[in-house]
């Protein structure tokens, strides 16, 4: 069977009615927008802004955020078209299965797992640090033996397990908790912006784009950006090279809008609500990121910013130490929603792969009571909890970027492919300027990939090699398309015991 066999849109949508893989449709446009904000606003505000400004771009970090937002915005348009046309769990994995073929779908699904699982682990460790800091501010000492940096990070482990239990309990309940924490987070962000405006010194914006200067720190090493090694460019800090390097770094801050697409199957009106949730959350978060960047670099000169605690240090530098406690509380709430959203996204990607039998089908069965894939959720939660609590994985955050960007490239290329192959499909949202804009989005995302370090590319290739071993050893021969035939639809599965239920002549599920 061909590696590039595709799964029809009709089959993908029809399979959402299978009894054993049935998800509840509970999400509205507001839920999806809050969902997107919940995962996007987090690491970018509380950890990356100061580091990127201090080490790469200075006040021009604003431009870095705008460049990263442009790349994400172009990709977001492509995601919005796909998600509204193919409202099925799995996001980019499902989209590519219908256009570019099974092997590409597997690659994207494997990349998404890298993005979301590793992202959840990295952010959980960041949450643990802020949580312990917040406890210190209110007079509570956390045991050093299980604190961040110790052999076992208890706070990170407990965070993941609490979130896992919540996600397994139900998607609507998870969204209610998400809404509360997002409200707290947005309050803190607005506090930083409004309060910080009082202490801006416009002299700190000069020079807005600091002059570039060569650095030998990464030249010829695994930490050098791939684009430098490929084209023999001299490594620089600041200037336009620093701005683009900063954009590649802060891209991590935007990861999340694509996670909205993984919940497509649980949206009440996906054709209308998904584009709103994807594009709306990205626009809101971009405005907030740029505003916070302007405030921080206005309060403190870029060469004096503390990369590890930019927000708290900025307010301490102007005599507002009490604000550090409030900011720590906001980070605790903010990073909580990031971890939860990434966990939900990763479970839905695995769910979609199980339903296609690329992974064991029994893992993906949903609970009739909660309407969630409980087995996947509990297993994934335990893995992420152990990774977050036992490994020094924080230095691998750029792995999250390359996994996401590679998925962006393939999704953007898939939009014009599906337009050409299936012009008959109803599209409630269309990317303007296709095929030029989708291809431009793919090129932009690929360029950001080239700005990531060589060591990140090596780790990425190792991850992909592991994925190919699993695909050729198990997934290819167990694939639903392989077992049922490339033209299979649910109505053709009548009486086949390999499917987790039986179908009537119209393709509707019924109990065995």
C-alpha positions, 0 to 999 in steps of 0.5 A, spaced: 500 500 500 502 506 498 505 511 503 501 516 501 494 513 501 489 519 503 483 518 507 477 521 505 474 527 508 467 524 508 470 518 512 474 522 517 467 526 518 463 519 519 468 516 523 466 521 529 459 518 530 462 511 532 460 510 539 466 508 542 470 514 539 464 519 540 466 526 543 461 531 546 460 537 543 460 542 548 465 548 546 462 555 543 466 560 540 468 563 547 470 557 549 475 556 543 478 563 544 479 563 551 482 556 550 487 559 545 488 565 550 489 560 555 495 556 552 498 562 548 499 567 554 504 564 559 511 563 557 512 569 552 509 574 558 513 571 564 519 568 561 521 569 554 520 577 553 526 579 558 530 574 555 529 575 548 530 583 549 536 582 553 540 577 549 537 578 542 533 584 540 533 590 545 527 594 545 526 592 538 523 585 541 517 588 539 519 587 532 521 580 533 514 579 536 510 582 530 515 577 525 513 571 529 506 573 530 506 574 522 508 567 521 503 564 526 498 569 523 499 566 516 499 559 518 493 561 523 489 562 516 490 556 513 489 552 520 482 556 520 480 554 513 482 546 514 478 546 521 472 549 519 472 544 513 474 538 516 471 539 523 475 532 526 480 531 532 487 531 530 488 538 527 494 538 522 494 530 523 487 530 520 488 535 515 494 532 512 491 525 512 486 528 507 491 531 503 498 529 503 497 522 505 498 517 511 506 518 512 506 525 512 500 525 517 504 520 521 510 525 521 505 531 523 502 527 528 509 525 531 511 532 531 505 535 534 506 530 540 513 533 540 510 540 541 505 538 546 508 533 550 515 536 551 511 543 551 507 541 557 513 538 561 517 545 560 512 549 562 510 545 568 517 546 570 517 553 569 510 553 573 513 550 579 519 555 580 513 561 580 509 557 585 515 556 590 517 563 589 510 565 590 509 561 596 516 565 599 512 571 598 507 569 602 511 566 607 511 559 606 517 555 605 517 549 600 521 543 602 528 544 598 529 536 597 523 536 592 523 543 590 525 545 583 532 543 581 532 537 586 532 530 584 524 530 584 520 536 582 514 535 587 510 541 585 511 539 577 508 532 578 502 534 582 500 540 577 500 535 571 496 529 575 491 534 578 490 537 570 490 530 568 484 528 573 481 534 571 481 533 563 479 526 564 473 528 568 470 532 562 472 537 557 466 542 559 469 542 566 476 543 564 474 549 560 470 552 566 477 552 570 480 554 564 476 560 564 477 562 571 485 562 570 485 566 564 481 571 567 486 572 573 492 571 568 489 577 563 488 581 570 495 580 571 497 582 564 493 588 564 496 590 571 503 590 568 501 594 562 497 599 566 502 600 572 508 599 568 506 605 563 507 610 569 514 608 570 516 608 563 523 612 561 523 614 553 530 614 554 531 607 555 528 606 548 534 609 545 537 605 541 531 602 539 534 597 534 541 596 538 547 596 533 549 589 531 556 586 533 559 579 532 559 574 537 564 568 538 559 564 543 556 560 538 560 560 532 562 553 529 558 550 535 552 545 535 548 551 538 549 556 532 543 557 528 543 552 522 542 558 517 549 561 520 552 554 518 549 553 511 550 560 509 557 562 512 554 568 516 557 571 522 553 570 528 551 577 531 547 579 537 542 585 536 541 589 529 536 585 524 540 579 525 538 579 533 531 581 531 530 575 527 533 570 532 529 573 537 523 572 533 525 564 532 525 564 540 519 568 542 515 564 537 515 559 543 510 564 546 505 563 540 504 556 540 497 554 542 493 557 537 494 550 533 491 547 539 484 550 538 484 546 532 485 539 536 478 540 539 474 541 532 470 535 534 468 538 540 465 544 538 458 546 537 458 550 531 465 548 528 464 552 521 463 558 525 466 558 531 473 555 530 476 560 525 473 565 531 477 561 536 484 560 532 484 567 529 481 571 535 486 568 540 492 570 536 490 577 535 488 578 542 495 575 545 499 579 539 497 586 542 498 584 549 505 581 548 507 587 544 504 592 549 508 588 555 514 588 551 514 596 550 513 596 558 518 592 560 524 595 555 521 602 557 522 601 565 529 598 564 534 599 559 535 593 555 542 591 557 540 591 565 534 587 564 534 580 568 533 575 563 530 570 568 525 574 572 524 580 567 517 583 570 518 582 577 525 585 576 522 591 572 518 593 578 523 592 583 527 597 580 522 602 580 521 601 588 515 597 587 517 590 590 510 588 592 508 587 585 513 581 584 508 577 589 502 579 584 506 577 578 508 571 581 501 569 582 499 571 575 504 567 573 502 561 577 495 562 574 497 563 567 502 557 566 497 553 569 492 554 563 498 553 558 500 546 561 492 544 561 491 546 554 497 543 551 495 536 555 488 537 552 491 538 545 496 532 546 490 527 548 486 529 542 492 528 537 493 521 540 486 520 540 485 521 532 491 517 531 488 511 535 481 512 531 485 511 525 489 505 528 496 508 527 496 507 534 492 501 538 485 502 537 483 500 544 487 506 547 482 511 544 476 509 546 472 514 550 468 514 556 460 514 555 460 518 562 465 523 561 465 523 553 473 523 554 479 518 552 480 517 559 485 511 558 490 516 553 489 522 558 491 518 564 497 514 561 499 521 557 499 525 564 503 520 568 508 520 562 508 528 562 508 528 570 515 523 570 518 527 565 517 534 568 519 532 575 525 527 574 528 530 568 532 537 566 528 538 560 527 546 560 533 547 556 529 543 550 524 548 549 527 550 542 525 542 540 517 545 541 518 550 536 521 546 531 516 541 532 510 546 531 514 549 525 515 543 521 507 542 522 506 549 520 510 548 513 506 542 511 499 544 513 500 551 509 502 546 503 496 542 504 491 548 503 492 549 496 493 541 495 486 540 498 483 546 494 485 543 487 483 536 489 476 537 492 474 544 490 467 541 491 467 541 499 464 547 502 468 552 506 465 556 511 472 560 511 477 561 506 485 563 506 485 569 502 490 569 496 491 562 495 495 559 493 500 565 494 499 566 501 499 559 504 506 558 500 508 564 503 506 562 510 510 555 509 516 559 507 516 564 513 515 558 518 521 554 514 525 560 515 524 560 522 526 553 523 533 555 520 534 560 525 534 554 530 540 551 533 544 545 529 543 541 536 535 542 536 535 540 528 539 533 530 535 532 536 529 533 532 532 528 526 533 523 532 525 524 534 523 523 527 527 517 526 524 514 532 517 515 529 519 512 523 521 506 526 514 505 530 510 507 523 514 502 519 514 496 525 507 497 527 502 503 524 503 502 517 500 495 517 495 496 522 492 502 519 485 503 518 486 504 511 491 498 510 486 493 513 479 496 510 482 499 504 483 506 501 476 507 499 473 505 506 468 509 509 464 507 515 458 504 511 463 499 508 465 497 515 458 493 516 460 487 520 467 487 520 469 486 527 476 490 527 471 496 528 469 498 535 462 497 533 457 495 527 454 500 522 447 500 519 446 501 511 447 508 512 453 508 516 450 510 523 453 507 529 449 502 533 450 497 539 453 490 538 
